[in-house]
Amino acid sequence: MTDFQKRYLNEAGLQLQRQGFTVQPEYEGLLPIEKDAHRVCNVNMHGNVSYDPDYVRRNGQEDALDQVRSIAVEVMTYMRLVEQAPVLREEGLSDGYRLLAEFNDTVLAGHQTQYGMQFITWERAHDRSLCQGHYYDSFHAAGAYTAAKQDFAVRSGLLPSELLFTKEQMAVIFDAAQNMTVQGLVSNPEQGKLLEGIMEQIQEAIPQVIDLANELTQSPKPQGLEGMQQY
């Protein structure tokens, strides 16, 4: 394996662990991935996923497989971008920082750490130095790459903040669209197609959206009922 492929597998393993997967030790360029004590698939050093369709279906691991695929692709995408990006040469920064994008005095950079890839957005001061850094480290929060890109788009003026939704907001939208469809509240076929498209789009962006929606929309337990017997 090349050094890049080793770094990719290490990064992919870190991201998958932080999403609740069990990652077995790498062997021959493969990372065995498990969920709930069941093998889901292998992620190889090229970012591809191999699996046994019958085993995955039999153990209800389809959603887990989709999530692994999404993470494997995203990690390969940003690892390649960082690998190819020029070094960000600024006073006080080591050579490990790479310039991913710059627009309207806003900078997006990537930095490889022992805890995984870190992404940062900075603003350029009048003397062209970097200031007001926003740091996105997936060791502390999932989706660091996506969050950093969104922050860059807003800080640079490429996209108004009002057009962006958080994962929690999209999960609630997904839940509302699903309820409208299930309960027959759709006004016409065209609206039904739009709602289906919205749900598919959100699921592609957030593979675990159903679990997140269930968590956010779960009704709280009424106060004063704890310990009461049911007759």
SVG drawing of the C-alpha trace seen along z (x, -y; Angstrom):
<svg xmlns="http://www.w3.org/2000/svg" viewBox="-56 -46 62 61">
<polyline fill="none" stroke="black" stroke-width="0.4" points="0.0,0.0 1.1,-3.6 1.3,-6.1 -1.9,-7.8 -3.8,-4.5 -2.6,-3.8 -3.8,-7.3 -7.1,-6.8 -7.8,-3.5 -6.8,-5.0 -9.1,-8.0 -12.0,-5.8 -11.6,-3.6 -11.7,-6.6 -14.9,-8.0 -16.7,-4.7 -15.8,-4.1 -17.3,-7.5 -20.5,-6.5 -20.9,-3.4 -19.2,-0.8 -16.7,1.8 -13.6,1.6 -11.4,4.7 -7.6,4.4 -6.6,3.9 -5.3,6.8 -4.1,6.9 -5.6,3.4 -9.0,4.3 -10.9,2.9 -13.5,5.4 -16.6,3.4 -19.1,4.7 -22.4,3.4 -24.2,5.0 -21.8,8.0 -22.6,8.7 -20.1,8.2 -21.4,5.5 -18.7,5.2 -15.0,4.6 -13.7,1.2 -10.6,1.4 -7.7,-0.9 -9.3,-2.3 -12.4,-3.4 -14.6,-0.6 -16.9,1.6 -17.3,5.4 -20.0,7.4 -22.2,10.5 -25.7,9.4 -27.4,12.4 -25.7,12.0 -26.4,8.3 -30.1,8.8 -30.5,11.7 -29.2,9.7 -31.0,6.4 -27.8,4.5 -28.9,2.6 -29.0,-0.8 -25.7,-0.2 -24.2,0.8 -25.5,-2.5 -23.9,-4.5 -20.6,-2.8 -20.6,-3.5 -21.4,-7.1 -18.6,-7.5 -16.1,-5.6 -16.8,-7.9 -16.8,-11.1 -13.5,-10.2 -11.8,-9.3 -13.1,-12.6 -11.7,-14.9 -8.5,-12.9 -7.7,-13.2 -8.5,-16.9 -6.2,-17.5 -3.5,-15.4 -3.5,-17.4 -4.0,-20.9 -1.1,-23.3 0.5,-23.9 -0.9,-26.9 2.1,-29.0 1.3,-31.4 3.4,-32.6 2.8,-30.3 1.4,-27.4 3.2,-24.1 3.5,-22.5 0.7,-20.2 -2.0,-22.7 -3.4,-22.6 -5.3,-25.3 -8.6,-23.8 -10.3,-27.0 -10.2,-30.8 -12.8,-33.3 -13.7,-36.9 -11.0,-36.9 -12.2,-33.6 -10.0,-30.5 -10.8,-26.8 -8.0,-24.5 -7.4,-20.9 -5.0,-19.5 -4.1,-15.9 -3.9,-15.2 -3.3,-12.0 -7.1,-12.1 -8.2,-12.4 -8.6,-15.1 -9.3,-18.6 -10.9,-21.4 -10.6,-25.1 -12.1,-28.3 -10.3,-31.6 -10.8,-35.2 -8.1,-37.3 -7.2,-40.5 -6.1,-43.7 -2.5,-42.7 -3.4,-39.4 -2.8,-37.3 -5.4,-34.7 -7.8,-35.3 -11.0,-34.2 -10.6,-30.5 -13.5,-28.1 -12.2,-24.5 -14.1,-21.4 -12.7,-18.2 -14.7,-15.0 -13.2,-13.7 -15.6,-16.1 -18.4,-16.2 -19.5,-14.0 -19.6,-15.6 -16.6,-18.0 -16.0,-18.2 -19.6,-19.1 -19.8,-21.5 -16.6,-23.3 -17.7,-23.6 -21.0,-25.1 -19.2,-27.5 -16.9,-28.5 -19.8,-29.1 -21.6,-31.3 -18.5,-33.2 -17.3,-33.9 -20.8,-35.1 -21.2,-32.3 -24.4,-31.2 -26.9,-32.9 -27.1,-31.2 -30.9,-31.1 -30.6,-28.5 -28.8,-26.0 -30.5,-23.5 -28.9,-21.6 -29.1,-17.8 -31.7,-18.2 -33.8,-20.5 -33.7,-18.1 -34.6,-15.2 -37.7,-17.0 -38.6,-17.8 -38.1,-14.2 -40.4,-13.1 -43.1,-15.6 -42.9,-14.5 -43.1,-10.9 -46.1,-11.4 -47.9,-13.3 -47.4,-10.5 -48.3,-7.7 -51.4,-9.4 -52.7,-10.2 -52.4,-14.0 -51.0,-14.5 -53.1,-16.9 -52.3,-15.5 -49.9,-13.2 -47.5,-16.0 -47.1,-16.9 -46.6,-13.2 -43.7,-13.0 -42.1,-16.1 -42.3,-14.7 -40.8,-11.4 -38.0,-13.3 -37.4,-15.4 -37.2,-12.2 -34.8,-10.5 -32.6,-13.6 -32.4,-13.9 -31.6,-10.2 -28.8,-10.5 -27.4,-13.4 -28.0,-11.8 -28.2,-8.0 -29.1,-7.8 -31.9,-10.4 -34.6,-7.9 -32.9,-7.2 -32.2,-11.0 -35.9,-11.8 -37.1,-9.2 -34.8,-10.6 -35.9,-14.2 -39.6,-13.5 -39.9,-11.0 -42.6,-12.2 -41.2,-12.9 -42.5,-10.8 -45.3,-12.6 -44.1,-13.8 -45.4,-12.1 -45.9,-8.7 -42.6,-7.1 -43.1,-4.2 -46.9,-4.0 -48.3,-0.6 -50.5,0.2 -53.8,2.0"/>
</svg>
